């Protein structure tokens, strides 16, 4: 009788041990997956940081400042002249407006456009 109780206790301890080991292994697998996902996210964030850093360097460069001054503020270097063309330049130059017949099929419109 004592050996039977002893065997049941050994089996129960074995099952508990297997359960604990399986549970620990499963947590280890989940943790490794989380680590892998976080490492991938770190790589993406480092790449984004590198891109933003290069943009910051460009925006602080003299070339960008000069380009913005020329394009948005209509500024020029000494000796240069700023020319601003009106939006209706085609009307002022008396260029004829090309209007295609809306009844023509598309292939014919393309043909007329190129030939």
PyMOL commands that set and color helices and strands:
alter all, ss='L'
color gray80, all
select helices_A, chain A and resi 2-59+62-71+89-92+106-114
alter helices_A, ss='H'
color red, helices_A
deselect
rebuild
show_as cartoon
